[in-house]
Structure formats: C-alpha cells, structure tokens
Amino acid sequence: MALGSGGARGWAHIGVINALRDAGVEIACVAGASMGALVGSALASDCMDLLESSARRLDWRQALYNFLEMSFPRSGLIDGAKIVDFIRGHVEERRIEELRLPYAAVATDVRSGREIVIREGDLIEAIRASISIPGIFTPVLRDRVELVDGGLVNPVPVNVARSLGADFVIAVDVNHGAMGTAPRQPRSERKDGKPPRAQRFLAEIRKKLEALETPLGEQTRYWLERASRPSMFDVLGNSIVIMQSQITETRLRLEPPDLLIQPGGDVGYMEFHRAAEAIGRGYAATMEKLAKSRVPGVRRR
C-alpha cells in the first residue's frame, strides 16, 4: 500500500484498510507520507483498532488539544510534543525493522528538497518527521538532516511501496477533489440537532448588534466579516493541498499504481474531529473500486 498525505482527510486510510481486510486482501507492506505514515505505522504494528477507536472519539476540542498546541518555537508554530504523545499512545515504540510488516515513512530534507525514505530506526521519530507540515510543525533533526512533511516531494509514495517488495500497489490519494472545501463550525452535541440555549441566545444578541445603525453595529459587522475569512491554518492547509495535488498528478502519471483509490469528500485539512466521515468515505470508495477491478486475493460476493 502507498498511503498519501492530506491532513485530517488521511483518516480515510483507515476505511480503505478496513475494506481491503473485509474483502480478503492481504497487505504485505506499507509506505506512507505525512498522515499516511501515521496510519501506515498503525497497520504495520497491528494497532489499527486502537487508532480507529481513538480517531472516532475525537471531538473538535480534543483535536485542537492534540494537534494544535501553540508554543511559537523558532521554526514552526507547533513543537509537536502533544502530537508525539498522541502517536506514542497509539503506535508501539519500536524500531521500524521490528514491525510486523515492511514499512517506510517519506520525509523531505527541508534544505536540499531531497526525498528521504525512512526504513529503519525509531518509528515515532519517523512518523513525526513525515507529518511535519512546514510552518506549522517544527522540523525533525535526524542524522544531521532537518526533515519536514514527506508530502512536499512525494504525496502518494508508489515508488517507495514498490521498493519494499510490492508487486501490486494499491495507492490512496485523499487530496483528490479536496479543493473548495471549507471548514465547518463545531457541531452541536445535542441529540435533537438544535443549538444549546446559550448558543441561541448569543446568536440573537449578535443579530441585534449587527442590525444597529451605530458605531457598535458597524464594529460588529466588521468583526463578523473578519471571522468569516479563512484562518491561518486554513490558508496554510489549502496552500499545501494545491501544491501536493499538482505533484501527485504528475507522479502518478510517471509511477502509476496498480489500483488507485480516491475517497474524496469535504473534510477540511485540519478537521481531525471528522474522522468517522473520512473513514466512511474511504471504506465506500474502496468497496466500489474493488467491485470494478481485478485485485489479487479479493473475495467476490
């Protein structure tokens, strides 16, 4: 398998893997970039169920806590301590050579732009390097090389999967069709779908302030307009997706997989709390693709 980068959309990889398992496909090795490196590591270390259950339980508050702690170090907004804790809680602390399946994480040498394939050494460090989104996460120093997100040079690492010994590569591109998606507001947790009373009260106050033909009303309209603009993380995330989509298209033409799965959907780059939707998309897209393709080992129903 070649699991691609894509931020929160990478949860779709879990659905893809579940579908392949249900169809009887045996996965022999896995290569991943960025979020694909994280999910791929769980597959290679037999921790998929744990990762999936945690991903499905994430709400937007937990996602902010785990993925977006703000410390403002010199070379990135986030030093990655909390995300490392999250990874450590869901993936075994082992050397890559000791994993159940051959595994590789793709990173980028931020100084030279070289593709760095990590096939040995500390697994947690390899994942942390591969997910280091430039400008957001600080780079990882490994063997005197500063490493950042592997999706910058190889968003869907088909060639790396083949280098692990694969003779049939299933690639997952979660960024396909992702442009134009906008982050949603946090959902109400009430079962009837209605916003809580306090939220409704604040909405009424906002509406009245906005309607005022006074300096206060003008200021309210100004701040509401600002609030509707993309956040810094939205701008960074979409910029990375634009770049990675172009690179992916080119590399898939040069290094085509034997089967390409593109789940699609509108999950935003940083919307890690929408794992259930992404997983469902991955599962459905894979089952649809398997029904139309000839994949070794598939159980036909």
C-alpha positions as CSV (number, residue, x, y, z in Angstrom):
1,M,0.0,0.0,0.0
2,A,1.0,3.6,-0.7
3,L,-0.9,5.9,1.7
4,G,-0.9,9.6,0.8
5,S,-0.7,12.8,2.7
6,G,-3.7,15.1,3.3
7,G,-4.1,16.1,6.9
8,A,-7.4,15.1,8.5
9,R,-8.5,13.6,5.3
10,G,-5.9,10.9,5.9
11,W,-8.3,9.2,8.4
12,A,-9.9,7.8,5.2
13,H,-6.9,5.4,5.0
14,I,-8.4,3.6,8.0
15,G,-11.6,3.0,6.0
16,V,-9.6,1.8,3.0
17,I,-7.7,-0.7,5.0
18,N,-10.9,-2.0,6.7
19,A,-12.5,-2.5,3.3
20,L,-9.5,-4.4,2.0
21,R,-9.5,-6.6,5.0
22,D,-13.2,-7.3,4.7
23,A,-12.6,-8.2,1.0
24,G,-9.9,-10.7,2.0
25,V,-7.0,-8.7,0.5
26,E,-3.7,-9.4,2.4
27,I,-1.5,-6.3,2.7
28,A,2.2,-7.2,2.5
29,C,3.9,-3.9,3.1
30,V,3.1,-0.2,3.5
31,A,4.7,3.1,2.6
32,G,3.2,6.4,3.8
33,A,3.7,10.2,3.6
34,S,2.5,12.5,6.3
35,M,-0.9,11.3,7.6
36,G,-0.4,8.2,5.5
37,A,2.8,7.5,7.5
38,L,0.9,7.6,10.8
39,V,-1.9,5.3,9.7
40,G,0.5,3.0,7.9
41,S,2.6,2.7,11.1
42,A,-0.5,1.5,12.9
43,L,-1.1,-1.1,10.2
44,A,2.5,-2.3,10.3
45,S,2.4,-2.6,14.1
46,D,-1.0,-4.2,14.5
47,C,-2.5,-1.1,16.2
48,M,-5.3,-0.2,13.7
49,D,-8.2,-0.9,16.0
50,L,-6.8,1.3,18.7
51,L,-6.1,4.2,16.3
52,E,-9.5,3.9,14.7
53,S,-11.4,3.9,18.0
54,S,-9.5,7.0,19.2
55,A,-10.0,8.8,15.9
56,R,-13.7,8.2,16.0
57,R,-13.9,9.5,19.6
58,L,-12.1,12.8,18.8
59,D,-14.3,15.9,19.1
60,W,-13.1,19.3,17.9
61,R,-11.8,20.3,21.4
62,Q,-9.7,17.1,21.7
63,A,-8.4,17.6,18.1
64,L,-7.3,21.1,19.0
65,Y,-5.6,19.9,22.1
66,N,-3.7,17.1,20.4
67,F,-2.9,18.6,17.0
68,L,-2.7,22.4,17.5
69,E,-0.9,23.3,20.7
70,M,0.7,26.7,20.3
71,S,4.2,27.2,21.6
72,F,5.7,29.5,18.9
73,P,9.1,28.0,18.6
74,R,11.6,29.5,16.1
75,S,11.0,27.2,13.0
76,G,7.3,26.4,13.3
77,L,4.1,27.3,15.2
78,I,4.0,23.9,17.0
79,D,6.8,21.9,18.5
80,G,4.9,18.7,18.2
81,A,5.1,17.5,21.8
82,K,1.4,16.7,22.1
83,I,1.1,15.0,18.7
84,V,4.1,12.9,19.7
85,D,2.2,11.9,22.8
86,F,-0.8,11.1,20.7
87,I,1.3,8.9,18.4
88,R,3.0,7.2,21.3
89,G,-0.4,6.3,22.7
90,H,-1.5,4.6,19.5
91,V,1.7,3.1,18.0
92,E,4.2,0.8,19.6
93,E,7.5,2.4,20.5
94,R,9.6,0.1,18.3
95,R,12.3,0.2,15.7
96,I,10.9,0.1,12.1
97,E,12.9,-3.1,11.5
98,E,10.9,-4.9,14.2
99,L,7.4,-4.2,12.8
100,R,5.1,-6.9,11.6
101,L,5.1,-5.6,8.0
102,P,7.9,-3.9,5.9
103,Y,7.2,-0.1,6.4
104,A,8.6,3.1,5.2
105,A,7.9,6.8,6.0
106,V,8.6,9.5,3.5
107,A,10.0,12.9,4.6
108,T,11.7,15.8,2.9
109,D,15.1,17.3,3.6
110,V,14.0,21.0,4.1
111,R,17.4,22.4,3.0
112,S,18.0,20.4,-0.2
113,G,14.5,19.3,-1.1
114,R,15.5,15.6,-1.3
115,E,13.1,12.8,-0.8
116,I,14.1,10.9,2.4
117,V,12.8,7.4,2.8
118,I,13.0,6.2,6.4
119,R,13.1,2.4,6.6
120,E,14.9,1.8,9.8
121,G,15.3,3.4,13.2
122,D,12.9,4.8,15.7
123,L,9.3,4.6,14.5
124,I,7.9,7.5,16.4
125,E,10.7,9.8,15.1
126,A,10.0,8.7,11.6
127,I,6.3,9.5,11.8
128,R,6.9,12.8,13.5
129,A,9.3,13.7,10.6
130,S,6.9,12.7,7.9
131,I,4.0,14.7,9.4
132,S,6.0,17.9,10.0
133,I,3.9,20.4,7.9
134,P,6.3,23.3,7.1
135,G,5.5,26.5,9.0
136,I,3.2,24.6,11.4
137,F,5.3,21.9,12.9
138,T,9.0,22.3,13.7
139,P,11.3,20.1,11.6
140,V,12.8,16.9,13.0
141,L,16.6,16.7,13.2
142,R,17.7,13.1,12.1
143,D,21.2,12.2,11.2
144,R,22.1,15.9,11.0
145,V,19.3,16.5,8.4
146,E,16.2,18.6,9.1
147,L,13.2,16.8,8.0
148,V,9.7,18.0,7.2
149,D,6.4,16.7,5.6
150,G,7.1,13.9,3.0
151,G,4.1,15.2,1.0
152,L,6.1,18.1,-0.3
153,V,8.0,15.8,-2.6
154,N,6.1,12.5,-2.8
155,P,2.5,12.8,-1.6
156,V,1.5,9.3,-2.6
157,P,4.7,7.2,-2.4
158,V,4.0,4.4,-5.0
159,N,7.7,4.1,-5.8
160,V,8.6,3.6,-2.2
161,A,5.9,0.8,-1.8
162,R,7.5,-1.0,-4.8
163,S,10.9,-0.6,-3.2
164,L,9.6,-2.5,-0.2
165,G,8.9,-5.5,-2.5
166,A,5.3,-4.9,-3.6
167,D,4.4,-6.4,-7.0
168,F,0.8,-5.0,-6.8
169,V,0.5,-1.5,-5.3
170,I,-2.8,0.0,-4.1
171,A,-2.4,3.8,-3.7
172,V,-4.7,6.1,-1.8
173,D,-4.9,9.7,-2.8
174,V,-7.0,11.6,-0.2
175,N,-6.4,15.0,-1.7
176,H,-8.2,14.3,-4.9
177,G,-11.2,16.7,-5.3
178,A,-10.4,18.4,-2.0
179,M,-10.2,22.0,-3.2
180,G,-13.1,24.2,-2.4
181,T,-13.9,22.5,0.9
182,A,-14.4,24.9,3.8
183,P,-14.0,24.1,7.5
184,R,-17.3,23.7,9.4
185,Q,-18.2,25.2,12.6
186,P,-18.1,22.9,15.6
187,R,-21.4,20.8,15.7
188,S,-23.9,20.9,18.5
189,E,-23.6,17.9,20.8
190,R,-27.3,17.9,21.5
191,K,-29.1,14.8,20.2
192,D,-32.0,16.8,18.7
193,G,-29.6,18.7,16.5
194,K,-30.7,22.1,17.9
195,P,-28.0,24.5,19.2
196,P,-27.8,24.8,23.0
197,R,-29.9,27.6,24.7
198,A,-26.8,29.7,25.4
199,Q,-25.7,29.4,21.7
200,R,-29.2,30.5,20.5
201,F,-29.2,33.5,23.0
202,L,-25.8,34.6,21.7
203,A,-27.0,34.3,18.1
204,E,-29.9,36.6,18.9
205,I,-27.7,39.2,20.5
206,R,-25.3,39.1,17.6
207,K,-28.2,39.6,15.1
208,K,-29.5,42.6,17.0
209,L,-26.0,44.1,17.3
210,E,-25.4,43.6,13.6
211,A,-28.6,45.4,12.7
212,L,-27.7,48.5,14.7
213,E,-27.0,51.7,12.6
214,T,-24.5,52.9,15.1
215,P,-20.7,52.6,15.6
216,L,-21.3,49.5,17.7
217,G,-23.3,47.9,14.8
218,E,-20.6,48.8,12.3
219,Q,-17.9,47.3,14.6
220,T,-20.0,44.1,15.0
221,R,-20.3,43.8,11.2
222,Y,-16.6,44.3,10.8
223,W,-15.7,41.6,13.2
224,L,-18.2,39.1,11.8
225,E,-16.8,39.7,8.3
226,R,-13.3,39.0,9.7
227,A,-14.5,35.9,11.4
228,S,-15.8,34.5,8.2
229,R,-12.4,34.7,6.5
230,P,-10.1,31.7,6.3
231,S,-7.9,31.1,9.4
232,M,-4.1,30.9,9.2
233,F,-4.4,27.1,9.3
234,D,-7.0,27.1,6.5
235,V,-4.7,29.1,4.3
236,L,-1.6,27.0,5.1
237,G,-3.6,23.8,4.7
238,N,-5.2,24.7,1.4
239,S,-1.9,26.0,0.0
240,I,-0.2,22.7,0.8
241,V,-3.1,20.8,-0.8
242,I,-2.9,22.9,-4.0
243,M,0.9,22.1,-4.2
244,Q,0.5,18.4,-3.3
245,S,-2.3,17.9,-5.8
246,Q,-0.2,19.1,-8.7
247,I,2.8,16.9,-7.5
248,T,0.5,13.9,-7.1
249,E,-1.0,14.2,-10.5
250,T,2.5,14.3,-12.1
251,R,4.0,11.5,-10.0
252,L,1.0,9.2,-10.5
253,R,1.5,9.6,-14.3
254,L,5.2,8.7,-14.0
255,E,4.7,6.0,-11.4
256,P,1.2,4.6,-11.7
257,P,-0.1,2.2,-9.1
258,D,-2.0,-0.9,-10.0
259,L,-5.1,0.4,-8.2
260,L,-5.8,4.0,-7.3
261,I,-8.4,4.8,-4.6
262,Q,-9.5,8.5,-4.3
263,P,-12.1,8.8,-1.5
264,G,-13.0,12.5,-2.0
265,G,-15.3,14.3,0.4
266,D,-15.3,17.7,2.1
267,V,-13.3,17.0,5.3
268,G,-11.0,20.0,5.8
269,Y,-7.3,19.7,6.1
270,M,-7.3,20.4,9.9
271,E,-10.7,18.9,10.8
272,F,-9.4,15.9,12.7
273,H,-12.7,15.6,14.6
274,R,-14.4,14.4,11.4
275,A,-12.7,11.0,11.4
276,A,-15.9,9.0,11.2
277,E,-16.9,10.7,7.9
278,A,-13.4,10.3,6.4
279,I,-13.3,6.6,7.4
280,G,-16.7,6.0,5.9
281,R,-15.6,7.7,2.6
282,G,-12.5,5.5,2.5
283,Y,-14.5,2.3,3.1
284,A,-17.2,3.1,0.5
285,A,-14.7,4.3,-2.2
286,T,-12.6,1.1,-1.8
287,M,-15.6,-1.3,-2.0
288,E,-16.8,0.5,-5.1
289,K,-13.3,0.3,-6.7
290,L,-12.9,-3.4,-5.8
291,A,-16.2,-4.3,-7.4
292,K,-14.9,-2.9,-10.7
293,S,-11.2,-4.0,-10.6
294,R,-9.2,-7.2,-10.6
295,V,-7.2,-7.2,-7.3
296,P,-5.4,-10.4,-6.2
297,G,-7.0,-12.1,-3.2
298,V,-10.4,-10.3,-3.3
299,R,-13.3,-12.4,-2.2
300,R,-16.1,-12.0,-4.6
301,R,-19.6,-11.9,-3.1
